[in-house]
């Protein structure tokens, strides 16, 4: 989302809603990293398709949430519950019958999104076993490579076909080879995809499908 915010910051003053949402959508897509990044970028695109063309307000937000949930789910070949897809869908459903009041629609969506996030621990086996929600800290360790290997081991324990590794700008040498080596030894059936993401602050982003 940082790239989306930067794209909006780069707009000239006086940009209308359509131009602003177009910039947000483009920035979110260009900055997407891993599966969740792509999903979120499509959710932003869905919001933009509605809010970039309507007056906004409660009705606009309601329609935008519905389109965001629809497009995010369409971006995934095999949608899995217990992820951001579940949270988006729950928020959209919660406001279907809400009045055309922006504050009320926002409150209902936010409240249900929080409840849906808590429910994800019971929807996805890997999260349930480790007692975390999608995106929450699962493990802390002193050795980065060993910690990354353990995180990956936990993530694929629920069944998976592909692991995506996105290397950050400050990734130490040997980090990705350690993770890849573990996967090749223990799960030779997995497809492993690697990208040089160059992101700051995150030496390694891991996506599992």
Phi and psi in degrees as GROMACS dihedral restraints (atoms count N, CA, C in turn):
[ dihedral_restraints ]
;  ai    aj    ak    al  type     phi  dphi    fc
    3     4     5     6     1   -62.3    20    10
    4     5     6     7     1   -40.6    20    10
    6     7     8     9     1   -67.2    20    10
    7     8     9    10     1   -32.3    20    10
    9    10    11    12     1   -67.1    20    10
   10    11    12    13     1   -43.8    20    10
   12    13    14    15     1   -64.0    20    10
   13    14    15    16     1   -39.9    20    10
   15    16    17    18     1   -64.8    20    10
   16    17    18    19     1   -36.2    20    10
   18    19    20    21     1   -64.6    20    10
   19    20    21    22     1   -37.8    20    10
   21    22    23    24     1   -71.0    20    10
   22    23    24    25     1   -40.7    20    10
   24    25    26    27     1   -59.9    20    10
   25    26    27    28     1   -29.2    20    10
   27    28    29    30     1   -79.3    20    10
   28    29    30    31     1    -9.4    20    10
   30    31    32    33     1   -68.6    20    10
   31    32    33    34     1   149.9    20    10
   33    34    35    36     1   -76.1    20    10
   34    35    36    37     1   153.6    20    10
   36    37    38    39     1   -58.0    20    10
   37    38    39    40     1   145.7    20    10
   39    40    41    42     1    89.3    20    10
   40    41    42    43     1     6.3    20    10
   42    43    44    45     1   -64.0    20    10
   43    44    45    46     1   137.3    20    10
   45    46    47    48     1   -82.4    20    10
   46    47    48    49     1   179.9    20    10
   48    49    50    51     1   -61.3    20    10
   49    50    51    52     1   -40.3    20    10
   51    52    53    54     1   -62.3    20    10
   52    53    54    55     1   -45.3    20    10
   54    55    56    57     1   -67.0    20    10
   55    56    57    58     1   -37.6    20    10
   57    58    59    60     1   -65.5    20    10
   58    59    60    61     1   -45.7    20    10
   60    61    62    63     1   -69.1    20    10
   61    62    63    64     1   -33.1    20    10
   63    64    65    66     1   -62.9    20    10
   64    65    66    67     1   -42.5    20    10
   66    67    68    69     1   -66.1    20    10
   67    68    69    70     1   -42.8    20    10
   69    70    71    72     1   -58.6    20    10
   70    71    72    73     1   -46.5    20    10
   72    73    74    75     1   -62.9    20    10
   73    74    75    76     1   -46.8    20    10
   75    76    77    78     1   -63.9    20    10
   76    77    78    79     1   -43.5    20    10
   78    79    80    81     1   -64.9    20    10
   79    80    81    82     1   -40.7    20    10
   81    82    83    84     1   -64.7    20    10
   82    83    84    85     1   -39.3    20    10
   84    85    86    87     1   -70.6    20    10
   85    86    87    88     1   -44.0    20    10
   87    88    89    90     1   -66.7    20    10
   88    89    90    91     1   -29.3    20    10
   90    91    92    93     1   -94.6    20    10
   91    92    93    94     1     1.3    20    10
   93    94    95    96     1   -63.9    20    10
   94    95    96    97     1   132.2    20    10
   96    97    98    99     1  -129.8    20    10
   97    98    99   100     1   124.0    20    10
   99   100   101   102     1    76.1    20    10
  100   101   102   103     1  -178.3    20    10
  102   103   104   105     1   -62.9    20    10
  103   104   105   106     1   -46.0    20    10
  105   106   107   108     1   -63.3    20    10
  106   107   108   109     1   -36.8    20    10
  108   109   110   111     1   -62.3    20    10
  109   110   111   112     1   -42.0    20    10
  111   112   113   114     1   -65.7    20    10
  112   113   114   115     1   -42.8    20    10
  114   115   116   117     1   -60.6    20    10
  115   116   117   118     1   -47.3    20    10
  117   118   119   120     1   -63.5    20    10
  118   119   120   121     1   -39.1    20    10
  120   121   122   123     1   -62.4    20    10
  121   122   123   124     1   -36.0    20    10
  123   124   125   126     1   -73.3    20    10
  124   125   126   127     1   -32.0    20    10
  126   127   128   129     1   -64.9    20    10
  127   128   129   130     1   -42.8    20    10
  129   130   131   132     1   -62.3    20    10
  130   131   132   133     1   -41.0    20    10
  132   133   134   135     1   -60.6    20    10
  133   134   135   136     1   -42.8    20    10
  135   136   137   138     1   -62.7    20    10
  136   137   138   139     1   -43.2    20    10
  138   139   140   141     1   -60.5    20    10
  139   140   141   142     1   -41.8    20    10
  141   142   143   144     1   -66.2    20    10
  142   143   144   145     1   -34.7    20    10
  144   145   146   147     1   -60.5    20    10
  145   146   147   148     1   -31.9    20    10
  147   148   149   150     1   -92.0    20    10
  148   149   150   151     1   -54.7    20    10
  150   151   152   153     1   -73.6    20    10
  151   152   153   154     1   -17.5    20    10
  153   154   155   156     1   -79.2    20    10
  154   155   156   157     1    -9.2    20    10
  156   157   158   159     1  -125.7    20    10
  157   158   159   160     1    -0.9    20    10
  159   160   161   162     1  -121.5    20    10
  160   161   162   163     1   165.1    20    10
  162   163   164   165     1   -66.5    20    10
  163   164   165   166     1   -14.3    20    10
  165   166   167   168     1    93.1    20    10
  166   167   168   169     1  -140.0    20    10
  168   169   170   171     1    71.8    20    10
  169   170   171   172     1  -168.7    20    10
  171   172   173   174     1   -62.1    20    10
  172   173   174   175     1   -42.8    20    10
  174   175   176   177     1   -64.3    20    10
  175   176   177   178     1   -40.1    20    10
  177   178   179   180     1   -64.5    20    10
  178   179   180   181     1   -45.5    20    10
  180   181   182   183     1   -64.0    20    10
  181   182   183   184     1   -39.8    20    10
  183   184   185   186     1   -59.9    20    10
  184   185   186   187     1   -47.6    20    10
  186   187   188   189     1   -66.0    20    10
  187   188   189   190     1   -36.9    20    10
  189   190   191   192     1   -65.1    20    10
  190   191   192   193     1   -41.0    20    10
  192   193   194   195     1   -64.7    20    10
  193   194   195   196     1   -40.3    20    10
  195   196   197   198     1   -63.3    20    10
  196   197   198   199     1   -44.2    20    10
  198   199   200   201     1   -69.3    20    10
  199   200   201   202     1   -36.8    20    10
  201   202   203   204     1   -61.9    20    10
  202   203   204   205     1   -46.0    20    10
  204   205   206   207     1   -64.0    20    10
  205   206   207   208     1   -39.1    20    10
  207   208   209   210     1   -65.0    20    10
  208   209   210   211     1   -47.1    20    10
  210   211   212   213     1   -72.7    20    10
  211   212   213   214     1   -35.4    20    10
  213   214   215   216     1   -62.8    20    10
  214   215   216   217     1   -43.2    20    10
  216   217   218   219     1   -68.8    20    10
  217   218   219   220     1   -35.0    20    10
  219   220   221   222     1   -69.3    20    10
  220   221   222   223     1   -19.7    20    10
  222   223   224   225     1   -79.0    20    10
  223   224   225   226     1    -9.0    20    10
  225   226   227   228     1  -110.6    20    10
  226   227   228   229     1   129.6    20    10
  228   229   230   231     1   -63.6    20    10
  229   230   231   232     1   -46.4    20    10
  231   232   233   234     1  -126.4    20    10
  232   233   234   235     1    89.8    20    10
  234   235   236   237     1   -58.6    20    10
  235   236   237   238     1   138.6    20    10
  237   238   239   240     1  -121.7    20    10
  238   239   240   241     1   130.5    20    10
  240   241   242   243     1   -75.9    20    10
  241   242   243   244     1   156.3    20    10
  243   244   245   246     1    94.4    20    10
  244   245   246   247     1    11.0    20    10
  246   247   248   249     1  -122.0    20    10
  247   248   249   250     1  -170.4    20    10
  249   250   251   252     1   -60.2    20    10
  250   251   252   253     1   -24.9    20    10
  252   253   254   255     1   -61.4    20    10
  253   254   255   256     1   -41.0    20    10
  255   256   257   258     1   -64.5    20    10
  256   257   258   259     1   -40.3    20    10
  258   259   260   261     1   -67.7    20    10
  259   260   261   262     1   -43.6    20    10
  261   262   263   264     1   -61.7    20    10
  262   263   264   265     1   -45.4    20    10
  264   265   266   267     1   -63.4    20    10
  265   266   267   268     1   -41.0    20    10
  267   268   269   270     1   -64.3    20    10
  268   269   270   271     1   -42.2    20    10
  270   271   272   273     1   -63.6    20    10
  271   272   273   274     1   -41.2    20    10
  273   274   275   276     1   -65.5    20    10
  274   275   276   277     1   -42.3    20    10
  276   277   278   279     1   -65.2    20    10
  277   278   279   280     1   -35.0    20    10
  279   280   281   282     1   -66.1    20    10
  280   281   282   283     1   -21.1    20    10
  282   283   284   285     1  -110.8    20    10
  283   284   285   286     1     8.1    20    10
  285   286   287   288     1   -55.8    20    10
  286   287   288   289     1   -41.4    20    10
  288   289   290   291     1  -106.5    20    10
  289   290   291   292     1    16.2    20    10
  291   292   293   294     1   -72.6    20    10
  292   293   294   295     1   150.0    20    10
  294   295   296   297     1   -66.4    20    10
  295   296   297   298     1   162.1    20    10
  297   298   299   300     1   -78.1    20    10
  298   299   300   301     1    56.9    20    10
  300   301   302   303     1  -121.7    20    10
  301   302   303   304     1   120.8    20    10
  303   304   305   306     1   -58.5    20    10
  304   305   306   307     1   -43.2    20    10
  306   307   308   309     1   -63.3    20    10
  307   308   309   310     1   -43.3    20    10
  309   310   311   312     1   -68.0    20    10
  310   311   312   313     1   -42.2    20    10
  312   313   314   315     1   -63.0    20    10
  313   314   315   316     1   -42.6    20    10
  315   316   317   318     1   -62.5    20    10
  316   317   318   319     1   -44.2    20    10
  318   319   320   321     1   -64.8    20    10
  319   320   321   322     1   -44.9    20    10
  321   322   323   324     1   -63.1    20    10
  322   323   324   325     1   -43.2    20    10
  324   325   326   327     1   -64.1    20    10
  325   326   327   328     1   -45.0    20    10
  327   328   329   330     1   -66.4    20    10
  328   329   330   331     1   -42.8    20    10
  330   331   332   333     1   -63.0    20    10
  331   332   333   334     1   -45.1    20    10
  333   334   335   336     1   -70.4    20    10
  334   335   336   337     1   -34.4    20    10
  336   337   338   339     1   -61.8    20    10
  337   338   339   340     1   -40.5    20    10
  339   340   341   342     1   -64.5    20    10
  340   341   342   343     1   -41.6    20    10
  342   343   344   345     1   -66.4    20    10
  343   344   345   346     1   -40.8    20    10
  345   346   347   348     1   -64.6    20    10
  346   347   348   349     1   -36.6    20    10
  348   349   350   351     1   -62.6    20    10
  349   350   351   352     1   -41.7    20    10
  351   352   353   354     1   -65.9    20    10
  352   353   354   355     1   -32.4    20    10
  354   355   356   357     1   -72.3    20    10
  355   356   357   358     1   -19.8    20    10
  357   358   359   360     1   -60.6    20    10
  358   359   360   361     1   -25.7    20    10
  360   361   362   363     1   -65.6    20    10
  361   362   363   364     1   -19.3    20    10
  363   364   365   366     1  -101.8    20    10
  364   365   366   367     1    -1.5    20    10
  366   367   368   369     1  -101.4    20    10
  367   368   369   370     1   -23.2    20    10
  369   370   371   372     1  -123.2    20    10
  370   371   372   373     1   122.9    20    10
  372   373   374   375     1   -55.6    20    10
  373   374   375   376     1   -44.3    20    10
  375   376   377   378     1   -62.3    20    10
  376   377   378   379     1   -35.3    20    10
  378   379   380   381     1   -75.1    20    10
  379   380   381   382     1   -38.7    20    10
  381   382   383   384     1   -62.8    20    10
  382   383   384   385     1   -42.8    20    10
  384   385   386   387     1   -64.2    20    10
  385   386   387   388     1   -32.2    20    10
  387   388   389   390     1  -102.1    20    10
  388   389   390   391     1    -1.8    20    10
  390   391   392   393     1    66.5    20    10
  391   392   393   394     1    34.0    20    10
  393   394   395   396     1  -126.6    20    10
  394   395   396   397     1   167.4    20    10
  396   397   398   399     1  -105.5    20    10
  397   398   399   400     1   162.4    20    10
  399   400   401   402     1   -57.9    20    10
  400   401   402   403     1   119.0    20    10
  402   403   404   405     1    98.2    20    10
  403   404   405   406     1    -6.0    20    10
  405   406   407   408     1   -88.9    20    10
  406   407   408   409     1   153.0    20    10
  408   409   410   411     1   -60.4    20    10
  409   410   411   412     1   132.0    20    10
  411   412   413   414     1  -113.5    20    10
  412   413   414   415     1   -23.4    20    10
  414   415   416   417     1  -158.1    20    10
  415   416   417   418     1   141.8    20    10
  417   418   419   420     1  -125.2    20    10
  418   419   420   421     1   132.8    20    10
  420   421   422   423     1  -151.1    20    10
  421   422   423   424     1   159.3    20    10
  423   424   425   426     1   -81.8    20    10
  424   425   426   427     1   -30.1    20    10
  426   427   428   429     1   -99.5    20    10
  427   428   429   430     1   114.4    20    10
  429   430   431   432     1   -62.5    20    10
  430   431   432   433     1   -46.0    20    10
  432   433   434   435     1   -64.0    20    10
  433   434   435   436     1   -45.5    20    10
  435   436   437   438     1   -64.1    20    10
  436   437   438   439     1   -38.2    20    10
  438   439   440   441     1   -66.8    20    10
  439   440   441   442     1   -42.6    20    10
  441   442   443   444     1   -62.4    20    10
  442   443   444   445     1   -40.9    20    10
  444   445   446   447     1   -62.0    20    10
  445   446   447   448     1   -43.0    20    10
  447   448   449   450     1   -67.4    20    10
  448   449   450   451     1   -39.4    20    10
  450   451   452   453     1   -61.2    20    10
  451   452   453   454     1   -46.2    20    10
  453   454   455   456     1   -62.1    20    10
  454   455   456   457     1   -42.6    20    10
  456   457   458   459     1   -57.1    20    10
  457   458   459   460     1   -42.3    20    10
  459   460   461   462     1   -68.3    20    10
  460   461   462   463     1   -41.4    20    10
  462   463   464   465     1   -64.7    20    10
  463   464   465   466     1   -37.2    20    10
  465   466   467   468     1   -87.5    20    10
  466   467   468   469     1    -3.0    20    10
  468   469   470   471     1   -67.6    20    10
  469   470   471   472     1   -21.3    20    10
  471   472   473   474     1   -86.0    20    10
  472   473   474   475     1     1.4    20    10
  474   475   476   477     1   102.3    20    10
  475   476   477   478     1   123.6    20    10
  477   478   479   480     1  -160.6    20    10
  478   479   480   481     1   165.0    20    10
  480   481   482   483     1  -122.2    20    10
  481   482   483   484     1   -22.6    20    10
  483   484   485   486     1  -146.0    20    10
  484   485   486   487     1   141.8    20    10
  486   487   488   489     1  -122.7    20    10
  487   488   489   490     1   129.4    20    10
  489   490   491   492     1  -108.3    20    10
  490   491   492   493     1   128.6    20    10
  492   493   494   495     1  -116.4    20    10
  493   494   495   496     1   121.0    20    10
  495   496   497   498     1  -114.9    20    10
  496   497   498   499     1   111.0    20    10
  498   499   500   501     1   -80.8    20    10
  499   500   501   502     1   133.2    20    10
  501   502   503   504     1   -87.8    20    10
  502   503   504   505     1   171.8    20    10
  504   505   506   507     1   -64.2    20    10
  505   506   507   508     1   -31.7    20    10
  507   508   509   510     1  -104.1    20    10
  508   509   510   511     1    20.0    20    10
  510   511   512   513     1   -66.5    20    10
  511   512   513   514     1   126.2    20    10
  513   514   515   516     1   -68.7    20    10
  514   515   516   517     1   151.0    20    10
  516   517   518   519     1   -62.2    20    10
  517   518   519   520     1   134.2    20    10
  519   520   521   522     1    98.0    20    10
  520   521   522   523     1   -10.5    20    10
  522   523   524   525     1   -65.2    20    10
  523   524   525   526     1   -56.9    20    10
  525   526   527   528     1   -65.7    20    10
  526   527   528   529     1   -42.5    20    10
  528   529   530   531     1   -57.6    20    10
  529   530   531   532     1   -34.8    20    10
  531   532   533   534     1   -65.6    20    10
  532   533   534   535     1   -44.1    20    10
  534   535   536   537     1   -68.5    20    10
  535   536   537   538     1   -45.5    20    10
  537   538   539   540     1   -62.6    20    10
  538   539   540   541     1   -41.6    20    10
  540   541   542   543     1   -61.3    20    10
  541   542   543   544     1   -41.1    20    10
  543   544   545   546     1   -62.3    20    10
  544   545   546   547     1   -44.3    20    10
  546   547   548   549     1   -65.7    20    10
  547   548   549   550     1   -41.0    20    10
  549   550   551   552     1   -66.3    20    10
  550   551   552   553     1   -31.9    20    10
  552   553   554   555     1   -77.9    20    10
  553   554   555   556     1   -41.3    20    10
  555   556   557   558     1   -96.8    20    10
  556   557   558   559     1   -27.9    20    10
  558   559   560   561     1  -137.3    20    10
  559   560   561   562     1    69.4    20    10
  561   562   563   564     1   -63.7    20    10
  562   563   564   565     1   -13.1    20    10
  564   565   566   567     1   -79.2    20    10
  565   566   567   568     1   -15.7    20    10
  567   568   569   570     1   -74.8    20    10
  568   569   570   571     1   144.4    20    10
  570   571   572   573     1   -88.1    20    10
  571   572   573   574     1   128.8    20    10
  573   574   575   576     1  -113.8    20    10
  574   575   576   577     1   123.0    20    10
  576   577   578   579     1  -116.0    20    10
  577   578   579   580     1   131.5    20    10
  579   580   581   582     1  -121.0    20    10
  580   581   582   583     1   139.5    20    10
  582   583   584   585     1  -132.1    20    10
  583   584   585   586     1   146.1    20    10
  585   586   587   588     1   -90.5    20    10
  586   587   588   589     1    90.2    20    10
  588   589   590   591     1   -75.4    20    10
  589   590   591   592     1   -36.6    20    10
  591   592   593   594     1    71.9    20    10
  592   593   594   595     1    13.9    20    10
  594   595   596   597     1   -70.7    20    10
  595   596   597   598     1   146.9    20    10
  597   598   599   600     1   -89.5    20    10
  598   599   600   601     1   149.4    20    10
  600   601   602   603     1    82.8    20    10
  601   602   603   604     1   -15.5    20    10
  603   604   605   606     1  -130.4    20    10
  604   605   606   607     1    97.2    20    10
  606   607   608   609     1   -58.6    20    10
  607   608   609   610     1   -32.3    20    10
  609   610   611   612     1  -150.4    20    10
  610   611   612   613     1   126.4    20    10
  612   613   614   615     1  -105.4    20    10
  613   614   615   616     1   136.2    20    10
  615   616   617   618     1  -123.2    20    10
  616   617   618   619     1   128.2    20    10
  618   619   620   621     1  -120.4    20    10
  619   620   621   622     1   137.8    20    10
  621   622   623   624     1  -126.8    20    10
  622   623   624   625     1   132.2    20    10
